[in-house]
Amino acid sequence: MPSSTLDDLLEAYTQVSIRNRAILEEFALIAQRFRQQGIACIVLKGADVLSRLYGVRGARPLSDVDLLVHESDLPTIDRELRHLGFTQQIDGNPAYASAEGALSLDLITTLWYLDQQELASVWKRARRGPVDATTISCLDTADLLIYLTAYNVIHRGHLSASFVHDMRLLIEKEAPDWPVIVARTRQATLHVPLLHGLSHVVKIFP
C-alpha cells in the first residue's frame, strides 16, 4: 500500500478518534449526572457499539449519542441538561446539544415495534457495559441485534458499511442466541426486515 494512502488512513483515524473522544468524555459526565439524579437510560447504537465491539475510539465514527429513557423522566432530564448548558434542538424526538457542540443527545422513550410490556422486558434485560470512564446500561445481545437491524432496514432504509461491520462484530464477539432472536423477532413481527438485513450481512461476510 502506498505511503500516501497509509498517511491518509492514519489522518482519518486520528480525526475520528479525536471527535469520538470528545463525545464520549462529555457523555460520561452526563451519564454520571443522570445516575446521581436517579435517571435511568439505555445507550443505543453507535456509542454502545463502539465501546462494546470495536475497542478503539477511531475505528467507527459517532455523530451523536442515542438514549432510551423513561417518559416520566423527560422533565428532569430537560432541567438537568439545560442547567449544564445544553440547548434543545428541533427534531422528532427530544434532542439536545452541548454548549461546546461536541455532544448531541437524541432521546427516545419507546421502541416502535414493542408494546409497553415488551418494552419493560427490554429494560429488565439490559446489561451494564463500559463507555469511556463510566459504565452504562445497554441492550442485551439479542435486543441489540434486533434493534440495529430493524432501525437500519425500516427507519433508515439504508444498510451502510457501518451496519454490516457492527453486525459482523456483534455476531463474532457475543455469539447471539438465535432461538431467542427468532422468538423475539416473531413477537415483534420483524421477521421480514430481519431476514433482509441479515441476508445482506451474509452476502458481505459469508
Summary of the structure (lengths in Angstrom):
residues: 206
radius of gyration: 17.5
end to end distance: 25.7
largest distance: 55.5
contacts: 599
relative contact order: 0.12
helix: 60%
strand: 15%
